[in-house]
Amino acid sequence: MHLNVNKIILVLVFFWATALTFGQNAKIKGIILDEKQQPVANVNITASGGATQSNDNGYYTIVVPSNQKVTVVFTHISLKKITVTLTLKPKEDYELNLVMKNQEEQMGEVIVTSKNRKRVQGITSIEPEMIRKIPGANPGVENILKSLPGVNSNNELSSQYAVRGGNYDENLVYVNEIEVYRPFLIRSGQQEGLSFTNTDLIQNIDFSAGGFQAKFGDKLSSVLDITYRKPTQFGATMEASFLGGSVAVDAISQNKKWTAITGVRYRNNSLLVQSQETQSNYTPSFADVQTNINYQASAKWQWSFLGNISQNKYQYQPLTRQTNFGTIDSPMALSIYYEGQEKDKYDTYFGALKTTFKATENFTLKFIGSLYHTLEQEYFDIFAQYRLGEVDTNIGSETFGDVAFSRGIGSQLNHARNDLDALIVNTEVKGFHDWKENQVEWGVKYTRESIRDRIVEWEVIDSAGFSINPPVVILPKNDQPYTPYTGPLVPYQNTRATNYNTINRFSGYAQWSRKGTLGSSEVWYNAGIRMHNWEVSGADITSKSQMTISPRAQFSIKPNWQKDMVFRLSGGLYHQPPFYRELRDAAGVVQPDVKAQQSVHLVLGNDFNFKLWNRPFKLVSELYYKSMTNVNTYTIDNVRIRYDASNNAKAYAQGLDFRLNGEFVPGTESWFSFGYLKTEENSNNRGYIARPTDQLLKFGLLFQDYMPNIPSVKLYLNLVYNTGLPGGSPSYADPYLYQNRLKDYRRADVGFSKVLIDKNTKKIASGWFKDFKELAIGVEIFNLFDNQNAITNTWVRDVYSKNQYAIPNYMTTRVFNIKLNARL
């Protein structure tokens, strides 16, 4: 049943109408750094009779009169004064970030027009410092994204996320304008190890959950756009914990033309995995090296190189497991004894060369070439013998808590020998033209994907001595165990395929943007179009060339009201041409003629800036609807996606997102988010059912605090609540017959940090500590309330009663971690 759009609009109007008023002033805010790119606290900022100070993170905000010249003065006890003259418009929210040097600087007069680019485009910006501090079992950019409305995940061991009804393959990720990829074969979150993006190297993070511009690529759900920083002087950051460690080094040449930032990371998830119910010998090894090198050849020409080498080794030897379930009156348990092991290996190599040429003041060209190579293997032979029965609840019994009476016994053997070798090459040219209030952008890109893939995996299930036939086999008569089965024994699941494929792609875009006025209101327009042409080739297959055209547009208006509001309307036609995984069906066979999935986006949004407790706050609300055709249906098992490799369905997604963020505690940013989502699909006209990512309700809280009397003691809280996903059905089950949902996902991670050295204490640090600019030690508690969250169900058959029992596969329990952070 579709959501009543009129009701949603009324809710939006209610929130907007009850907001507070904002005066005919402007606001200046920003971050103040020193020459070593470190935040400067206690900077005195004065302007037109008003005064404020920067906090420990270098952040400040000050309200100034509009439509007149304002002189802003920045002073610090150990740094030289900076003076800036600005002219701002009414309700202007101007960002001014400064570097205070050892020599006094008098900046010229700045005539400012509206520069709220990200605000009018519906882009969410995240501070890198927040990402480094907020606790999470899988820290990084994705850890923060999962607290945003419309972004959902029920797996703390995974860096994957679903956005507004899409799946993990529908999200674009860029680093320095270069598209990055993730491994193909990973099926479990605990196998992922490290996300591509290195938090220690990040300068800027932008995220869009829908309705994005034509310059971004051909995906259906979201865009994560990350920019790595350029060092201004030598520096280093270090982090160490029970889960691993990282080191990042900033370097710069004497002539300032060469800069480089390099990061090394190591990750070991043993602490988390050993908290699960399955007792195992687990020896993972996740490591990578990443570098970003920049060369300023001249005032007009700049070169950069981004490189990454990563190696994930996953060795897993399960031993035993017992999962208790059922009710108080009828407690049951599943006991499993394992033999065998799993050995997986994922090696990835990534390199990208980018050059920027500023031909004139208004015309810039960019050339980008990148190469991504992944070598993946997935080998396992795991034999499991299980007992399903009633639990001994007699206190004092020697078998208390164990299975006392077996209702079902059986065994299961899983085997795989999967290998994949993928090489992806990209070349791209981009152009940027500025002309008065207009901006024109265009780009042309060629991509070649070469895939060599071998799949050999099967599963045999035995229940009480009877081999279970696969669900796709229809027997003429089956009354086991009363009548023996005399047909051939076949695996319950069996996939064997070898694919050598090449995909050639040509894509391009052109878009126009303009800012201006409409009456007394400020407006911003954007319109663009994308083209994508591709063809799949390989042994014994032929494919026709396919092409898509995707027009997109955005419109924003800032009314001349006392309230500081921006309204946005964006949307268009979005396509997702199939990647290799979307071409491969459940049997492992490539279907070359799979069409691009198509989605019509419509997003209505509002940003409202206001003051509460005399501190800045922002309420962001968005109403969205997506109508999808040529849908390629899929199932999700942990993080592994299996496609039907056909376009036999249509779907829709609709919802409402809210995010309230601001200084709930003075000098810190926190936010609360809420999302409502409904997404359904109709396959072969059988009727609408919930899609695998139908996350009905989502609540997120990201909170920062400190002790008033001891500000060096800080607290960080990351809390997420999601209603259950429809992921509780047996593998390969008909989704129209099974619509089971998992239990609600509840997760709270908290971190406590004691700052030993920072800007305020480094002057008194001596001896070995004198070179540290920052030193902090902290304690993290993952899954604070020890909630039992299930990622999937294991289905066990009772031959005698012919019942199937859903045994939840629980995620991690409460875990403690100690972390040390240092900055030189």
Summary of the structure (lengths in Angstrom):
residues: 824
radius of gyration: 28.3
end to end distance: 57.2
largest distance: 94.3
contacts: 2760
relative contact order: 0.12
helix: 6%
strand: 58%
